């Protein structure tokens, strides 16, 4: 299980670095899934977090939760 903050998209601003100074990195869902696939993980489930509740991943505003397993 992996949960990370989402890279926040701000209207009219195209940046790829974290807006929160306490975060070393923030990922978009697409980038995180690609990274895990490249590292040979099988994605089992993907959820989003929005205002403290888990939601369908397209509705995520704050974080993404991925359940994956390493290929044997």
Backbone torsions as a table, in degrees:
resi	resn	phi	psi	omega
1	UNK	NA	138.4	-178.9
2	UNK	-141.5	126.2	175.4
3	UNK	-128.0	126.5	-178.9
4	UNK	-134.9	153.8	175.5
5	UNK	-67.2	143.5	177.0
6	UNK	-79.2	147.1	171.1
7	UNK	-65.4	115.2	-176.0
8	UNK	-75.0	129.0	176.8
9	UNK	-95.1	126.5	177.6
10	UNK	-108.1	141.1	179.1
11	UNK	-59.0	135.0	174.0
12	UNK	68.0	10.3	178.7
13	UNK	-125.5	122.3	179.6
14	UNK	-110.4	89.7	178.4
15	UNK	-126.4	154.1	-178.8
16	UNK	-118.2	12.1	177.9
17	UNK	-108.5	155.5	-177.4
18	UNK	-60.7	139.2	173.8
19	UNK	-83.3	-25.4	178.5
20	UNK	-84.5	119.9	-177.3
21	UNK	-66.1	-13.9	178.9
22	UNK	-86.6	-8.8	179.9
23	UNK	-96.5	130.1	175.1
24	UNK	-75.3	-42.3	178.1
25	UNK	-142.2	152.3	169.2
26	UNK	-134.6	142.3	-176.3
27	UNK	-119.3	149.3	165.9
28	UNK	-80.4	160.6	179.7
29	UNK	-59.8	-44.1	-178.0
30	UNK	-60.1	-44.9	-179.0
31	UNK	-66.7	-40.7	-178.9
32	UNK	-67.4	-42.9	177.9
33	UNK	-62.9	-41.4	178.6
34	UNK	-63.7	-40.4	179.2
35	UNK	-64.1	-44.9	179.0
36	UNK	-65.0	-39.9	178.1
37	UNK	-63.7	-40.5	178.6
38	UNK	-63.1	-32.8	179.7
39	UNK	-88.3	15.5	174.6
40	UNK	65.8	43.9	172.4
41	UNK	-105.5	140.4	174.1
42	UNK	-92.6	121.6	179.0
43	UNK	-77.9	123.2	179.6
44	UNK	-97.8	-48.0	-179.9
45	UNK	-146.8	151.6	176.6
46	UNK	-133.1	129.3	178.2
47	UNK	-128.6	159.3	174.6
48	UNK	-114.0	162.4	173.8
49	UNK	-123.8	135.5	179.2
50	UNK	-143.6	114.2	178.8
51	UNK	54.8	40.9	174.8
52	UNK	87.0	0.3	179.2
53	UNK	-119.6	146.2	175.4
54	UNK	-83.3	135.1	-175.4
55	UNK	-136.1	173.7	172.5
56	UNK	-59.3	143.1	-173.1
57	UNK	-56.9	-35.5	178.1
58	UNK	-64.6	-19.5	-179.5
59	UNK	-94.4	3.1	-177.4
60	UNK	-64.7	138.1	177.3
61	UNK	-120.6	-26.2	-172.8
62	UNK	-114.8	-40.9	-174.5
63	UNK	-151.1	166.0	176.0
64	UNK	-127.8	135.5	179.1
65	UNK	-115.5	122.8	179.9
66	UNK	-120.5	130.0	173.0
67	UNK	-104.8	122.9	-175.4
68	UNK	-144.4	164.6	173.6
69	UNK	-136.8	149.0	-179.9
70	UNK	-74.6	133.4	175.2
71	UNK	-61.9	141.9	179.8
72	UNK	-82.3	NA	NA
